[in-house]
Amino acid sequence: MRHPPTYAIFKPNFLDMTKKHIITSLACLSAVWAGAQRPFKCSLYDLENKINLHIDLYEESINVPGMEMFGPMNGYMNGNVYGIWMVTSCKVEDEKTATLRLSNDLGSETQQVRLTVENDSTYQFEQEDGAVIKKVVNRKLVKIPKKLTFI
């Protein structure tokens, strides 16, 4: 009894390879599409004021630096601001608008903020009420602008 050569067993089938490529491509496209449908899970930066905003408003998945003992949160703001401002509550109103409640790292001040998606890479951040977020300039606390543009 003769056995076929072993290379014939492992010879790739063109149709099977094409199916695998199509399935892989569809999986990648769906992952990209799912990411595009979650505009409030990102890291943003305001170039003018040098402020970072790290958010995931869909689930508490972000550890705040130096505040790990509180567990994951919905996000935080740091950079050229006085202290770290943590997202203590949030509400995604629609695919372009969310409301955040930020609290400073001491817990003594809070600020309500409206975050609006302008396009794929630009977000408007507008302080609505509460304590004004400040930064240090020449050893003095100075208010940051009420409206910021993040990319």
Salt bridges, closest charged atoms under 4 A:
ASP56 OD2 - LYS41 NZ 3.87
GLU93 OE1 - ARG114 NH1 2.98
GLU128 OE2 - ARG114 NE 2.94
ASP129 OD1 - ARG101 NH1 3.71
